[in-house]
Amino acid sequence: MINIPLAAGTYAQLEARLRPARDNATDFNTSNPNLVGKSVRVEGTFKGTPFVFTSSVNAKLEMEFDPPLVIDETTKNATGSSNLSLIENNIRRSFHAFEDDDERGEDHHEGHNGNDDGGHD
């Protein structure tokens, strides 16, 4: 979890970059030894077997809030407020998974549930 102080106001969009912390980010790296050199760490279970997945992926995240996210003097945690479902839905919509047999980062899988999106959202 990352805490970022926000000024009171109305926010219509979020732009963020996902990448490993820089080498000189010693406080972050010291506090998060499982993320040194990594930008993603997922812990879970698959068919009852625990797993850990890490990656040093770089990505840019852009999402619009509809309705806008309102932060005021009484807001302590945006995820603990009435904005929780809005934030979660925006995060869900930002992900797109696809079959990439030739490992070129393009979706050319035809016929999945009758759809051929050709990699276009």
Biopython code that builds the backbone (N, CA, C, O; Angstrom):
import numpy as np
from Bio.PDB.StructureBuilder import StructureBuilder

atoms = [
    (1, "MET", "N", (0.844, -1.168, 0.000)),
    (1, "MET", "CA", (0.000, 0.000, 0.000)),
    (1, "MET", "C", (0.887, 1.228, 0.000)),
    (1, "MET", "O", (1.871, 1.306, 0.736)),
    (2, "ILE", "N", (0.526, 2.174, -0.828)),
    (2, "ILE", "CA", (1.268, 3.423, -0.899)),
    (2, "ILE", "C", (0.321, 4.543, -0.497)),
    (2, "ILE", "O", (-0.799, 4.631, -1.001)),
    (3, "ASN", "N", (0.770, 5.392, 0.404)),
    (3, "ASN", "CA", (-0.028, 6.530, 0.844)),
    (3, "ASN", "C", (0.512, 7.793, 0.194)),
    (3, "ASN", "O", (1.704, 8.090, 0.274)),
    (4, "ILE", "N", (-0.379, 8.529, -0.449)),
    (4, "ILE", "CA", (0.003, 9.771, -1.106)),
    (4, "ILE", "C", (-0.935, 10.861, -0.597)),
    (4, "ILE", "O", (-2.148, 10.769, -0.786)),
    (5, "PRO", "N", (-0.393, 11.882, 0.040)),
    (5, "PRO", "CA", (-1.270, 12.954, 0.517)),
    (5, "PRO", "C", (-1.824, 13.744, -0.670)),
    (5, "PRO", "O", (-1.088, 14.117, -1.583)),
    (6, "LEU", "N", (-3.125, 13.988, -0.638)),
    (6, "LEU", "CA", (-3.782, 14.759, -1.693)),
    (6, "LEU", "C", (-4.392, 16.017, -1.101)),
    (6, "LEU", "O", (-4.957, 15.994, -0.007)),
    (7, "ALA", "N", (-4.271, 17.101, -1.825)),
    (7, "ALA", "CA", (-4.918, 18.342, -1.418)),
    (7, "ALA", "C", (-6.418, 18.198, -1.626)),
    (7, "ALA", "O", (-6.864, 17.475, -2.517)),
    (8, "ALA", "N", (-7.185, 18.887, -0.805)),
    (8, "ALA", "CA", (-8.633, 18.877, -0.986)),
    (8, "ALA", "C", (-8.959, 19.374, -2.386)),
    (8, "ALA", "O", (-8.362, 20.335, -2.870)),
    (9, "GLY", "N", (-9.908, 18.714, -3.026)),
    (9, "GLY", "CA", (-10.301, 19.112, -4.367)),
    (9, "GLY", "C", (-11.068, 18.002, -5.053)),
    (9, "GLY", "O", (-11.360, 16.966, -4.455)),
    (10, "THR", "N", (-11.389, 18.228, -6.303)),
    (10, "THR", "CA", (-12.111, 17.271, -7.118)),
    (10, "THR", "C", (-11.156, 16.767, -8.193)),
    (10, "THR", "O", (-10.563, 17.556, -8.930)),
    (11, "TYR", "N", (-11.015, 15.455, -8.276)),
    (11, "TYR", "CA", (-10.074, 14.833, -9.205)),
    (11, "TYR", "C", (-10.843, 14.055, -10.261)),
    (11, "TYR", "O", (-11.642, 13.175, -9.942)),
    (12, "ALA", "N", (-10.594, 14.388, -11.520)),
    (12, "ALA", "CA", (-11.304, 13.757, -12.632)),
    (12, "ALA", "C", (-10.496, 12.644, -13.277)),
    (12, "ALA", "O", (-11.057, 11.814, -13.992)),
    (13, "GLN", "N", (-9.184, 12.608, -13.038)),
    (13, "GLN", "CA", (-8.364, 11.567, -13.650)),
    (13, "GLN", "C", (-7.118, 11.307, -12.831)),
    (13, "GLN", "O", (-6.724, 12.108, -11.984)),
    (14, "LEU", "N", (-6.509, 10.166, -13.107)),
    (14, "LEU", "CA", (-5.264, 9.760, -12.467)),
    (14, "LEU", "C", (-4.301, 9.313, -13.549)),
    (14, "LEU", "O", (-4.669, 8.545, -14.438)),
    (15, "GLU", "N", (-3.087, 9.783, -13.477)),
    (15, "GLU", "CA", (-2.013, 9.305, -14.344)),
    (15, "GLU", "C", (-0.884, 8.860, -13.442)),
    (15, "GLU", "O", (-0.449, 9.609, -12.568)),
    (16, "ALA", "N", (-0.407, 7.642, -13.647)),
    (16, "ALA", "CA", (0.666, 7.097, -12.811)),
    (16, "ALA", "C", (1.578, 6.224, -13.648)),
    (16, "ALA", "O", (1.174, 5.709, -14.690)),
    (17, "ARG", "N", (2.788, 6.062, -13.200)),
    (17, "ARG", "CA", (3.746, 5.166, -13.848)),
    (17, "ARG", "C", (4.103, 4.064, -12.874)),
    (17, "ARG", "O", (4.275, 4.299, -11.678)),
    (18, "LEU", "N", (4.211, 2.870, -13.400)),
    (18, "LEU", "CA", (4.599, 1.709, -12.618)),
    (18, "LEU", "C", (5.984, 1.301, -13.084)),
    (18, "LEU", "O", (6.182, 0.986, -14.258)),
    (19, "ARG", "N", (6.937, 1.307, -12.173)),
    (19, "ARG", "CA", (8.305, 0.906, -12.495)),
    (19, "ARG", "C", (9.036, 0.614, -11.189)),
    (19, "ARG", "O", (8.614, 1.063, -10.123)),
    (20, "PRO", "N", (10.123, -0.133, -11.271)),
    (20, "PRO", "CA", (10.891, -0.398, -10.040)),
    (20, "PRO", "C", (11.402, 0.907, -9.438)),
    (20, "PRO", "O", (11.687, 1.869, -10.153)),
    (21, "ALA", "N", (11.511, 0.921, -8.119)),
    (21, "ALA", "CA", (12.048, 2.107, -7.446)),
    (21, "ALA", "C", (13.490, 2.323, -7.872)),
    (21, "ALA", "O", (14.228, 1.366, -8.107)),
    (22, "ARG", "N", (13.879, 3.558, -7.969)),
    (22, "ARG", "CA", (15.262, 3.894, -8.330)),
    (22, "ARG", "C", (16.205, 3.418, -7.230)),
    (22, "ARG", "O", (15.807, 3.274, -6.074)),
    (23, "ASP", "N", (17.443, 3.179, -7.599)),
    (23, "ASP", "CA", (18.439, 2.702, -6.636)),
    (23, "ASP", "C", (18.624, 3.663, -5.465)),
    (23, "ASP", "O", (18.954, 3.240, -4.356)),
    (24, "ASN", "N", (18.412, 4.964, -5.712)),
    (24, "ASN", "CA", (18.615, 5.930, -4.627)),
    (24, "ASN", "C", (17.371, 6.101, -3.753)),
    (24, "ASN", "O", (17.358, 6.956, -2.868)),
    (25, "ALA", "N", (16.334, 5.308, -3.985)),
    (25, "ALA", "CA", (15.127, 5.335, -3.150)),
    (25, "ALA", "C", (15.342, 4.421, -1.949)),
    (25, "ALA", "O", (14.616, 3.445, -1.762)),
    (26, "THR", "N", (16.335, 4.743, -1.147)),
    (26, "THR", "CA", (16.752, 3.843, -0.077)),
    (26, "THR", "C", (15.671, 3.625, 0.969)),
    (26, "THR", "O", (15.517, 2.504, 1.454)),
    (27, "ASP", "N", (14.912, 4.662, 1.335)),
    (27, "ASP", "CA", (13.853, 4.478, 2.333)),
    (27, "ASP", "C", (12.815, 3.486, 1.829)),
    (27, "ASP", "O", (12.404, 2.588, 2.564)),
    (28, "PHE", "N", (12.389, 3.642, 0.575)),
    (28, "PHE", "CA", (11.401, 2.728, 0.011)),
    (28, "PHE", "C", (11.965, 1.316, -0.068)),
    (28, "PHE", "O", (11.309, 0.365, 0.357)),
    (29, "ASN", "N", (13.168, 1.168, -0.606)),
    (29, "ASN", "CA", (13.773, -0.160, -0.761)),
    (29, "ASN", "C", (14.032, -0.829, 0.593)),
    (29, "ASN", "O", (13.889, -2.046, 0.716)),
    (30, "THR", "N", (14.408, -0.056, 1.596)),
    (30, "THR", "CA", (14.625, -0.614, 2.926)),
    (30, "THR", "C", (13.308, -1.091, 3.531)),
    (30, "THR", "O", (13.253, -2.141, 4.171)),
    (31, "SER", "N", (12.249, -0.312, 3.323)),
    (31, "SER", "CA", (10.942, -0.659, 3.873)),
    (31, "SER", "C", (10.245, -1.768, 3.092)),
    (31, "SER", "O", (9.327, -2.406, 3.608)),
    (32, "ASN", "N", (10.673, -2.003, 1.850)),
    (32, "ASN", "CA", (10.014, -2.980, 0.981)),
    (32, "ASN", "C", (11.039, -3.904, 0.325)),
    (32, "ASN", "O", (11.187, -3.881, -0.896)),
    (33, "PRO", "N", (11.749, -4.714, 1.110)),
    (33, "PRO", "CA", (12.814, -5.544, 0.541)),
    (33, "PRO", "C", (12.316, -6.527, -0.523)),
    (33, "PRO", "O", (13.094, -6.934, -1.386)),
    (34, "ASN", "N", (11.043, -6.914, -0.481)),
    (34, "ASN", "CA", (10.502, -7.829, -1.491)),
    (34, "ASN", "C", (10.280, -7.164, -2.843)),
    (34, "ASN", "O", (9.973, -7.839, -3.826)),
    (35, "LEU", "N", (10.435, -5.834, -2.897)),
    (35, "LEU", "CA", (10.223, -5.115, -4.150)),
    (35, "LEU", "C", (11.500, -4.525, -4.738)),
    (35, "LEU", "O", (11.439, -3.844, -5.761)),
    (36, "VAL", "N", (12.634, -4.764, -4.130)),
    (36, "VAL", "CA", (13.877, -4.218, -4.666)),
    (36, "VAL", "C", (14.073, -4.742, -6.087)),
    (36, "VAL", "O", (14.137, -5.950, -6.315)),
    (37, "GLY", "N", (14.166, -3.808, -7.040)),
    (37, "GLY", "CA", (14.345, -4.165, -8.442)),
    (37, "GLY", "C", (13.068, -4.629, -9.119)),
    (37, "GLY", "O", (13.103, -5.014, -10.288)),
    (38, "LYS", "N", (11.958, -4.605, -8.425)),
    (38, "LYS", "CA", (10.671, -5.074, -8.962)),
    (38, "LYS", "C", (9.642, -3.954, -8.870)),
    (38, "LYS", "O", (9.747, -3.067, -8.022)),
    (39, "SER", "N", (8.652, -4.005, -9.746)),
    (39, "SER", "CA", (7.560, -3.050, -9.679)),
    (39, "SER", "C", (6.248, -3.723, -9.291)),
    (39, "SER", "O", (5.297, -3.047, -8.899)),
    (40, "VAL", "N", (6.191, -5.036, -9.395)),
    (40, "VAL", "CA", (4.973, -5.783, -9.085)),
    (40, "VAL", "C", (5.335, -7.009, -8.256)),
    (40, "VAL", "O", (6.305, -7.710, -8.542)),
    (41, "ARG", "N", (4.533, -7.248, -7.224)),
    (41, "ARG", "CA", (4.643, -8.474, -6.435)),
    (41, "ARG", "C", (3.230, -8.930, -6.123)),
    (41, "ARG", "O", (2.458, -8.200, -5.501)),
    (42, "VAL", "N", (2.897, -10.123, -6.551)),
    (42, "VAL", "CA", (1.577, -10.696, -6.324)),
    (42, "VAL", "C", (1.759, -11.989, -5.548)),
    (42, "VAL", "O", (2.512, -12.872, -5.959)),
    (43, "GLU", "N", (1.068, -12.092, -4.432)),
    (43, "GLU", "CA", (1.057, -13.321, -3.652)),
    (43, "GLU", "C", (-0.344, -13.889, -3.718)),
    (43, "GLU", "O", (-1.321, -13.151, -3.598)),
    (44, "GLY", "N", (-0.450, -15.194, -3.908)),
    (44, "GLY", "CA", (-1.765, -15.804, -3.979)),
    (44, "GLY", "C", (-1.683, -17.302, -3.922)),
    (44, "GLY", "O", (-0.650, -17.875, -3.575)),
    (45, "THR", "N", (-2.795, -17.937, -4.270)),
    (45, "THR", "CA", (-2.835, -19.393, -4.369)),
    (45, "THR", "C", (-3.493, -19.757, -5.684)),
    (45, "THR", "O", (-4.381, -19.054, -6.166)),
    (46, "PHE", "N", (-3.047, -20.866, -6.259)),
    (46, "PHE", "CA", (-3.640, -21.406, -7.463)),
    (46, "PHE", "C", (-3.905, -22.878, -7.213)),
    (46, "PHE", "O", (-2.976, -23.662, -7.015)),
    (47, "LYS", "N", (-5.177, -23.248, -7.222)),
    (47, "LYS", "CA", (-5.594, -24.618, -6.922)),
    (47, "LYS", "C", (-4.997, -25.095, -5.598)),
    (47, "LYS", "O", (-4.559, -26.238, -5.470)),
    (48, "GLY", "N", (-4.993, -24.191, -4.620)),
    (48, "GLY", "CA", (-4.524, -24.533, -3.285)),
    (48, "GLY", "C", (-3.022, -24.433, -3.080)),
    (48, "GLY", "O", (-2.544, -24.609, -1.960)),
    (49, "THR", "N", (-2.264, -24.152, -4.142)),
    (49, "THR", "CA", (-0.809, -24.046, -4.028)),
    (49, "THR", "C", (-0.411, -22.570, -3.977)),
    (49, "THR", "O", (-0.748, -21.810, -4.885)),
    (50, "PRO", "N", (0.307, -22.157, -2.922)),
    (50, "PRO", "CA", (0.729, -20.759, -2.835)),
    (50, "PRO", "C", (1.746, -20.414, -3.928)),
    (50, "PRO", "O", (2.537, -21.261, -4.344)),
    (51, "PHE", "N", (1.713, -19.162, -4.383)),
    (51, "PHE", "CA", (2.704, -18.690, -5.353)),
    (51, "PHE", "C", (3.029, -17.236, -5.076)),
    (51, "PHE", "O", (2.262, -16.519, -4.432)),
    (52, "VAL", "N", (4.190, -16.811, -5.579)),
    (52, "VAL", "CA", (4.601, -15.414, -5.566)),
    (52, "VAL", "C", (5.068, -15.096, -6.977)),
    (52, "VAL", "O", (5.918, -15.791, -7.532)),
    (53, "PHE", "N", (4.505, -14.040, -7.553)),
    (53, "PHE", "CA", (4.905, -13.578, -8.877)),
    (53, "PHE", "C", (5.482, -12.178, -8.730)),
    (53, "PHE", "O", (4.855, -11.307, -8.127)),
    (54, "THR", "N", (6.675, -11.958, -9.278)),
    (54, "THR", "CA", (7.269, -10.625, -9.284)),
    (54, "THR", "C", (7.663, -10.268, -10.701)),
    (54, "THR", "O", (7.918, -11.143, -11.528)),
    (55, "SER", "N", (7.712, -8.971, -10.973)),
    (55, "SER", "CA", (8.101, -8.496, -12.296)),
    (55, "SER", "C", (8.692, -7.100, -12.167)),
    (55, "SER", "O", (8.381, -6.367, -11.229)),
    (56, "SER", "N", (9.533, -6.748, -13.101)),
    (56, "SER", "CA", (10.100, -5.400, -13.148)),
    (56, "SER", "C", (9.473, -4.611, -14.308)),
    (56, "SER", "O", (10.125, -3.761, -14.916)),
    (57, "VAL", "N", (8.223, -4.900, -14.599)),
    (57, "VAL", "CA", (7.509, -4.275, -15.712)),
    (57, "VAL", "C", (7.415, -2.763, -15.522)),
    (57, "VAL", "O", (7.286, -2.264, -14.403)),
    (58, "ASN", "N", (7.482, -2.053, -16.638)),
    (58, "ASN", "CA", (7.226, -0.614, -16.675)),
    (58, "ASN", "C", (5.890, -0.417, -17.368)),
    (58, "ASN", "O", (5.648, -1.007, -18.421)),
    (59, "ALA", "N", (5.028, 0.396, -16.799)),
    (59, "ALA", "CA", (3.719, 0.639, -17.405)),
    (59, "ALA", "C", (3.241, 2.026, -17.020)),
    (59, "ALA", "O", (3.658, 2.591, -16.009)),
    (60, "LYS", "N", (2.359, 2.559, -17.846)),
    (60, "LYS", "CA", (1.723, 3.832, -17.564)),
    (60, "LYS", "C", (0.241, 3.566, -17.357)),
    (60, "LYS", "O", (-0.385, 2.864, -18.152)),
    (61, "LEU", "N", (-0.308, 4.113, -16.314)),
    (61, "LEU", "CA", (-1.708, 3.924, -15.971)),
    (61, "LEU", "C", (-2.416, 5.269, -16.083)),
    (61, "LEU", "O", (-1.986, 6.265, -15.500)),
    (62, "GLU", "N", (-3.489, 5.280, -16.831)),
    (62, "GLU", "CA", (-4.325, 6.470, -16.935)),
    (62, "GLU", "C", (-5.761, 6.036, -16.718)),
    (62, "GLU", "O", (-6.223, 5.085, -17.349)),
    (63, "MET", "N", (-6.470, 6.717, -15.835)),
    (63, "MET", "CA", (-7.882, 6.403, -15.639)),
    (63, "MET", "C", (-8.641, 7.685, -15.352)),
    (63, "MET", "O", (-8.115, 8.627, -14.758)),
    (64, "GLU", "N", (-9.881, 7.694, -15.785)),
    (64, "GLU", "CA", (-10.760, 8.819, -15.510)),
    (64, "GLU", "C", (-11.772, 8.396, -14.462)),
    (64, "GLU", "O", (-12.250, 7.262, -14.469)),
    (65, "PHE", "N", (-12.094, 9.307, -13.566)),
    (65, "PHE", "CA", (-13.075, 9.048, -12.528)),
    (65, "PHE", "C", (-14.411, 9.633, -12.968)),
    (65, "PHE", "O", (-14.525, 10.834, -13.212)),
    (66, "ASP", "N", (-15.416, 8.773, -13.065)),
    (66, "ASP", "CA", (-16.747, 9.207, -13.459)),
    (66, "ASP", "C", (-17.762, 8.570, -12.537)),
    (66, "ASP", "O", (-18.126, 7.415, -12.756)),
    (67, "PRO", "N", (-18.229, 9.247, -11.538)),
    (67, "PRO", "CA", (-18.076, 10.672, -11.284)),
    (67, "PRO", "C", (-16.706, 10.987, -10.697)),
    (67, "PRO", "O", (-16.008, 10.086, -10.232)),
    (68, "PRO", "N", (-16.318, 12.258, -10.715)),
    (68, "PRO", "CA", (-15.013, 12.648, -10.177)),
    (68, "PRO", "C", (-14.849, 12.259, -8.709)),
    (68, "PRO", "O", (-15.824, 12.168, -7.963)),
    (69, "LEU", "N", (-13.604, 12.033, -8.314)),
    (69, "LEU", "CA", (-13.241, 11.692, -6.938)),
    (69, "LEU", "C", (-13.125, 12.992, -6.140)),
    (69, "LEU", "O", (-12.358, 13.881, -6.509)),
    (70, "VAL", "N", (-13.879, 13.103, -5.057)),
    (70, "VAL", "CA", (-13.877, 14.322, -4.252)),
    (70, "VAL", "C", (-13.116, 14.057, -2.954)),
    (70, "VAL", "O", (-13.452, 13.147, -2.197)),
    (71, "ILE", "N", (-12.094, 14.861, -2.713)),
    (71, "ILE", "CA", (-11.297, 14.796, -1.490)),
    (71, "ILE", "C", (-11.545, 16.096, -0.727)),
    (71, "ILE", "O", (-11.364, 17.185, -1.272)),
    (72, "ASP", "N", (-11.962, 15.978, 0.542)),
    (72, "ASP", "CA", (-12.148, 17.180, 1.354)),
    (72, "ASP", "C", (-11.389, 17.030, 2.663)),
    (72, "ASP", "O", (-10.663, 16.056, 2.866)),
    (73, "GLU", "N", (-11.562, 17.992, 3.536)),
    (73, "GLU", "CA", (-10.814, 17.999, 4.800)),
    (73, "GLU", "C", (-11.143, 16.804, 5.682)),
    (73, "GLU", "O", (-10.341, 16.447, 6.545)),
    (74, "THR", "N", (-12.304, 16.174, 5.490)),
    (74, "THR", "CA", (-12.699, 15.048, 6.324)),
    (74, "THR", "C", (-12.258, 13.706, 5.744)),
    (74, "THR", "O", (-12.357, 12.683, 6.422)),
    (75, "THR", "N", (-11.770, 13.692, 4.492)),
    (75, "THR", "CA", (-11.361, 12.443, 3.855)),
    (75, "THR", "C", (-10.060, 11.965, 4.481)),
    (75, "THR", "O", (-9.051, 12.668, 4.450)),
    (76, "LYS", "N", (-10.090, 10.770, 5.047)),
    (76, "LYS", "CA", (-8.896, 10.196, 5.669)),
    (76, "LYS", "C", (-8.230, 9.185, 4.744)),
    (76, "LYS", "O", (-7.007, 9.049, 4.740)),
    (77, "ASN", "N", (-9.043, 8.473, 3.958)),
    (77, "ASN", "CA", (-8.521, 7.429, 3.096)),
    (77, "ASN", "C", (-9.524, 7.253, 1.960)),
    (77, "ASN", "O", (-10.665, 6.859, 2.199)),
    (78, "ALA", "N", (-9.112, 7.540, 0.734)),
    (78, "ALA", "CA", (-10.043, 7.477, -0.391)),
    (78, "ALA", "C", (-10.615, 6.075, -0.564)),
    (78, "ALA", "O", (-11.766, 5.931, -0.977)),
    (79, "THR", "N", (-9.834, 5.038, -0.257)),
    (79, "THR", "CA", (-10.346, 3.677, -0.423)),
    (79, "THR", "C", (-11.284, 3.287, 0.693)),
    (79, "THR", "O", (-11.998, 2.291, 0.571)),
    (80, "GLY", "N", (-11.307, 4.036, 1.777)),
    (80, "GLY", "CA", (-12.203, 3.727, 2.875)),
    (80, "GLY", "C", (-13.462, 4.567, 2.838)),
    (80, "GLY", "O", (-14.272, 4.525, 3.764)),
    (81, "SER", "N", (-13.626, 5.317, 1.790)),
    (81, "SER", "CA", (-14.769, 6.210, 1.683)),
    (81, "SER", "C", (-15.788, 5.654, 0.699)),
    (81, "SER", "O", (-15.692, 4.508, 0.260)),
    (82, "SER", "N", (-16.743, 6.470, 0.370)),
    (82, "SER", "CA", (-17.754, 6.069, -0.614)),
    (82, "SER", "C", (-17.151, 5.918, -2.004)),
    (82, "SER", "O", (-17.829, 5.444, -2.916)),
    (83, "ASN", "N", (-15.907, 6.304, -2.183)),
    (83, "ASN", "CA", (-15.251, 6.205, -3.479)),
    (83, "ASN", "C", (-14.637, 4.831, -3.744)),
    (83, "ASN", "O", (-14.079, 4.607, -4.818)),
    (84, "LEU", "N", (-14.730, 3.914, -2.789)),
    (84, "LEU", "CA", (-14.095, 2.606, -2.923)),
    (84, "LEU", "C", (-14.513, 1.895, -4.201)),
    (84, "LEU", "O", (-13.654, 1.455, -4.964)),
    (85, "SER", "N", (-15.806, 1.774, -4.453)),
    (85, "SER", "CA", (-16.242, 1.045, -5.648)),
    (85, "SER", "C", (-15.823, 1.771, -6.916)),
    (85, "SER", "O", (-15.489, 1.120, -7.907)),
    (86, "LEU", "N", (-15.832, 3.093, -6.916)),
    (86, "LEU", "CA", (-15.382, 3.857, -8.073)),
    (86, "LEU", "C", (-13.917, 3.564, -8.386)),
    (86, "LEU", "O", (-13.563, 3.325, -9.540)),
    (87, "ILE", "N", (-13.078, 3.583, -7.374)),
    (87, "ILE", "CA", (-11.645, 3.320, -7.570)),
    (87, "ILE", "C", (-11.428, 1.886, -8.025)),
    (87, "ILE", "O", (-10.671, 1.643, -8.965)),
    (88, "GLU", "N", (-12.085, 0.932, -7.367)),
    (88, "GLU", "CA", (-11.911, -0.465, -7.746)),
    (88, "GLU", "C", (-12.359, -0.717, -9.191)),
    (88, "GLU", "O", (-11.676, -1.428, -9.928)),
    (89, "ASN", "N", (-13.486, -0.148, -9.600)),
    (89, "ASN", "CA", (-13.958, -0.338, -10.972)),
    (89, "ASN", "C", (-13.012, 0.283, -11.991)),
    (89, "ASN", "O", (-12.796, -0.290, -13.059)),
    (90, "ASN", "N", (-12.452, 1.435, -11.682)),
    (90, "ASN", "CA", (-11.481, 2.047, -12.590)),
    (90, "ASN", "C", (-10.227, 1.192, -12.722)),
    (90, "ASN", "O", (-9.667, 1.071, -13.812)),
    (91, "ILE", "N", (-9.789, 0.604, -11.623)),
    (91, "ILE", "CA", (-8.622, -0.275, -11.679)),
    (91, "ILE", "C", (-8.929, -1.501, -12.513)),
    (91, "ILE", "O", (-8.125, -1.892, -13.359)),
    (92, "ARG", "N", (-10.086, -2.114, -12.288)),
    (92, "ARG", "CA", (-10.469, -3.300, -13.079)),
    (92, "ARG", "C", (-10.493, -2.983, -14.571)),
    (92, "ARG", "O", (-9.992, -3.764, -15.379)),
    (93, "ARG", "N", (-11.077, -1.835, -14.943)),
    (93, "ARG", "CA", (-11.170, -1.472, -16.358)),
    (93, "ARG", "C", (-9.815, -1.183, -16.980)),
    (93, "ARG", "O", (-9.689, -1.200, -18.204)),
    (94, "SER", "N", (-8.787, -0.915, -16.159)),
    (94, "SER", "CA", (-7.478, -0.582, -16.707)),
    (94, "SER", "C", (-6.688, -1.815, -17.137)),
    (94, "SER", "O", (-5.667, -1.684, -17.812)),
    (95, "PHE", "N", (-7.145, -3.013, -16.757)),
    (95, "PHE", "CA", (-6.446, -4.238, -17.117)),
    (95, "PHE", "C", (-7.034, -4.847, -18.376)),
    (95, "PHE", "O", (-8.248, -4.821, -18.580)),
    (96, "HIS", "N", (-6.179, -5.388, -19.209)),
    (96, "HIS", "CA", (-6.599, -6.113, -20.410)),
    (96, "HIS", "C", (-5.642, -7.280, -20.578)),
    (96, "HIS", "O", (-4.439, -7.078, -20.743)),
    (97, "ALA", "N", (-6.161, -8.486, -20.539)),
    (97, "ALA", "CA", (-5.344, -9.683, -20.716)),
    (97, "ALA", "C", (-5.712, -10.327, -22.038)),
    (97, "ALA", "O", (-6.858, -10.246, -22.480)),
    (98, "PHE", "N", (-4.741, -10.965, -22.667)),
    (98, "PHE", "CA", (-5.000, -11.612, -23.948)),
    (98, "PHE", "C", (-3.979, -12.693, -24.215)),
    (98, "PHE", "O", (-2.917, -12.737, -23.593)),
    (99, "GLU", "N", (-4.313, -13.559, -25.145)),
    (99, "GLU", "CA", (-3.414, -14.633, -25.557)),
    (99, "GLU", "C", (-2.401, -14.063, -26.540)),
    (99, "GLU", "O", (-2.780, -13.396, -27.502)),
    (100, "ASP", "N", (-1.115, -14.320, -26.308)),
    (100, "ASP", "CA", (-0.040, -13.754, -27.126)),
    (100, "ASP", "C", (0.944, -14.859, -27.482)),
    (100, "ASP", "O", (2.064, -14.891, -26.972)),
    (101, "ASP", "N", (0.513, -15.778, -28.372)),
    (101, "ASP", "CA", (1.333, -16.937, -28.705)),
    (101, "ASP", "C", (2.690, -16.577, -29.292)),
    (101, "ASP", "O", (3.672, -17.279, -29.049)),
    (102, "ASP", "N", (2.761, -15.490, -30.065)),
    (102, "ASP", "CA", (4.032, -15.135, -30.690)),
    (102, "ASP", "C", (4.853, -14.152, -29.858)),
    (102, "ASP", "O", (5.908, -13.693, -30.297)),
    (103, "GLU", "N", (4.369, -13.829, -28.655)),
    (103, "GLU", "CA", (5.076, -13.000, -27.682)),
    (103, "GLU", "C", (5.517, -11.655, -28.259)),
    (103, "GLU", "O", (6.649, -11.219, -28.055)),
    (104, "ARG", "N", (4.592, -11.002, -28.992)),
    (104, "ARG", "CA", (4.883, -9.684, -29.552)),
    (104, "ARG", "C", (4.045, -8.594, -28.895)),
    (104, "ARG", "O", (4.103, -7.436, -29.311)),
    (105, "GLY", "N", (3.270, -8.946, -27.877)),
    (105, "GLY", "CA", (2.458, -7.959, -27.194)),
    (105, "GLY", "C", (1.219, -7.546, -27.965)),
    (105, "GLY", "O", (0.671, -6.468, -27.737)),
    (106, "GLU", "N", (0.768, -8.414, -28.893)),
    (106, "GLU", "CA", (-0.411, -8.107, -29.700)),
    (106, "GLU", "C", (-1.443, -9.213, -29.533)),
    (106, "GLU", "O", (-1.100, -10.393, -29.467)),
    (107, "ASP", "N", (-2.710, -8.819, -29.464)),
    (107, "ASP", "CA", (-3.804, -9.772, -29.319)),
    (107, "ASP", "C", (-4.366, -10.097, -30.698)),
    (107, "ASP", "O", (-5.030, -9.262, -31.314)),
    (108, "HIS", "N", (-4.105, -11.293, -31.177)),
    (108, "HIS", "CA", (-4.638, -11.724, -32.461)),
    (108, "HIS", "C", (-5.464, -12.988, -32.308)),
    (108, "HIS", "O", (-5.696, -13.704, -33.281)),
    (109, "HIS", "N", (-5.906, -13.263, -31.098)),
    (109, "HIS", "CA", (-6.683, -14.461, -30.829)),
    (109, "HIS", "C", (-8.098, -14.275, -31.344)),
    (109, "HIS", "O", (-8.808, -13.375, -30.896)),
    (110, "GLU", "N", (-8.513, -15.110, -32.274)),
    (110, "GLU", "CA", (-9.848, -15.004, -32.843)),
    (110, "GLU", "C", (-10.768, -16.041, -32.223)),
    (110, "GLU", "O", (-10.333, -17.131, -31.849)),
    (111, "GLY", "N", (-12.023, -15.697, -32.120)),
    (111, "GLY", "CA", (-13.033, -16.659, -31.728)),
    (111, "GLY", "C", (-13.233, -16.832, -30.247)),
    (111, "GLY", "O", (-14.029, -17.681, -29.847)),
    (112, "HIS", "N", (-12.545, -16.064, -29.394)),
    (112, "HIS", "CA", (-12.746, -16.180, -27.953)),
    (112, "HIS", "C", (-14.108, -15.625, -27.600)),
    (112, "HIS", "O", (-14.345, -14.423, -27.719)),
    (113, "ASN", "N", (-14.998, -16.490, -27.168)),
    (113, "ASN", "CA", (-16.384, -16.115, -26.864)),
    (113, "ASN", "C", (-17.037, -15.413, -28.051)),
    (113, "ASN", "O", (-17.885, -14.538, -27.876)),
    (114, "GLY", "N", (-16.631, -15.805, -29.262)),
    (114, "GLY", "CA", (-17.221, -15.231, -30.450)),
    (114, "GLY", "C", (-16.693, -13.871, -30.809)),
    (114, "GLY", "O", (-17.237, -13.221, -31.702)),
    (115, "ASN", "N", (-15.630, -13.405, -30.131)),
    (115, "ASN", "CA", (-15.103, -12.072, -30.380)),
    (115, "ASN", "C", (-13.747, -12.154, -31.049)),
    (115, "ASN", "O", (-12.972, -13.077, -30.798)),
    (116, "ASP", "N", (-13.472, -11.202, -31.884)),
    (116, "ASP", "CA", (-12.142, -11.003, -32.444)),
    (116, "ASP", "C", (-11.833, -9.535, -32.299)),
    (116, "ASP", "O", (-12.164, -8.724, -33.164)),
    (117, "ASP", "N", (-11.180, -9.194, -31.168)),
    (117, "ASP", "CA", (-10.942, -7.770, -30.964)),
    (117, "ASP", "C", (-9.642, -7.290, -31.588)),
    (117, "ASP", "O", (-9.380, -6.088, -31.620)),
    (118, "GLY", "N", (-8.818, -8.215, -32.085)),
    (118, "GLY", "CA", (-7.611, -7.824, -32.795)),
    (118, "GLY", "C", (-6.684, -6.931, -31.991)),
    (118, "GLY", "O", (-5.840, -6.233, -32.554)),
    (119, "GLY", "N", (-6.839, -6.952, -30.679)),
    (119, "GLY", "CA", (-5.947, -6.155, -29.838)),
    (119, "GLY", "C", (-6.434, -4.743, -29.601)),
    (119, "GLY", "O", (-5.731, -3.948, -28.978)),
    (120, "HIS", "N", (-7.616, -4.413, -30.080)),
    (120, "HIS", "CA", (-8.130, -3.065, -29.900)),
    (120, "HIS", "C", (-9.156, -3.061, -28.784)),
    (120, "HIS", "O", (-9.994, -3.959, -28.696)),
    (121, "ASP", "N", (-9.089, -2.056, -27.940)),
    (121, "ASP", "CA", (-10.058, -1.926, -26.850)),
    (121, "ASP", "C", (-11.249, -1.146, -27.307)),
    (121, "ASP", "O", (-12.179, -0.927, -26.531)),
]
sb = StructureBuilder()
sb.init_structure("model")
sb.init_model(0)
sb.init_chain("A")
sb.init_seg("    ")
for serial, (resi, resn, name, xyz) in enumerate(atoms, 1):
    if name == "N":
        sb.init_residue(resn, " ", resi, " ")
    sb.init_atom(name, np.array(xyz, "f"), 0.0, 1.0, " ", f" {name:<3s}", serial, name[0])
structure = sb.get_structure()
